[in-house]
Amino acid sequence: LRAVGNSRTPLYFLVIASIVNVILDLIFVAGCSMGVKGAAVATVCSQVVSLVMSIVYIVKKCPFLWVKKSDFVIDKTLVNELFSTGLSMALMFSIVNFGTVILQYAINDFGKITIAAHTTARKISGLYMLPGTTLTAAVSTFTSQNYGARRYKRIKQGVRYAFVLGMIWVVIANLSIFLFGKEIVRGVSGSEDTELIELADWYLRVNLPYYLALIVLSVLRSVLQGIGLKLIPLVSSSIELIGKLLVVLILVQKMGYYGVIISEPIIWIVCSIVVTVAYVIRMRKLVKA
């Protein structure tokens, strides 16, 4: 639905599913004392609700999206394209997440307070990354549509707007942390431990300004995927993985937890330069063509 320009309906379905999830959590976990199993059942049930609503909507409002028997005729070219694109994206995300696991391994040696502080900071960081994540998803769809229509200048325009929106969000995020960082950490962690709050706040104050580089990296990586360049996003993800390995082997040994804090900003800057160069070269070729 998003790919055909309908972004509101999926949002409505997601909101409804989320409300259903919360209600079922209260029923299964609090009411029926089902614990983790209840939370799992609630999640699956809410996803089924979202799925059914999406199918009904597509059948009634967007019948051209519904599959027919003729759609199951195998087109080798299309299958290969879908498989290679999917595999590229899967590898990219796997490499990035594997690097995060390696980084976590290094943090585990710093003690319980640091682990708790880092976990809290990462949760808050994840929340601040959500607008950027949705922005990159929108850019990916926008790029694919215009690449198929051969409207290459419009892709460049979309990228510029994405950068502006992303940078506005980065400013808002940084202001909130610099003004209310410790209160946010205290609320998310539920802890009054001074060391934990200071460490998590320190992590966020160092990390968040570099979200500018992360926005550039995320947006351009999605654009490159959208215009069919599968190798460069993999290369940037591999650089990310190698960078986190080096952090564990070098920075953490020499700089302690501060080495962990500055590792991702350094990696984001390096990777953003790689994807920017690839994007500029590719777009020049497309526009000239």
Buried (B, 14 or more C-beta within 10 A) or exposed (E): BBEEEBBEBBEEBEEBBEEBBEEBBEBBBEEEEBEEEBBEBBBEBBEEBBEEBBEEBBEEEEEEEEEEEEEEEEEEEEEEEEEEBEEBBEBBEEBBEBBBEBBBEBBEEBEEBBBBBBBBBBBBBEEBBEBBEEBBBBBBBBBBBBBEEEEBEBBBEBBEBBBEBBBEBBEEBBEBBEEEBBEBBBEBBEBEBEEBBBBBBBBBBBBBBBBBBBBBBBBBBBBBBBBBBBEBBBBBBBBBBBBBBBBBEEBBEEBEBBBBBBBBBBBBBBBBBBBBEBBEEBBEEBEEE
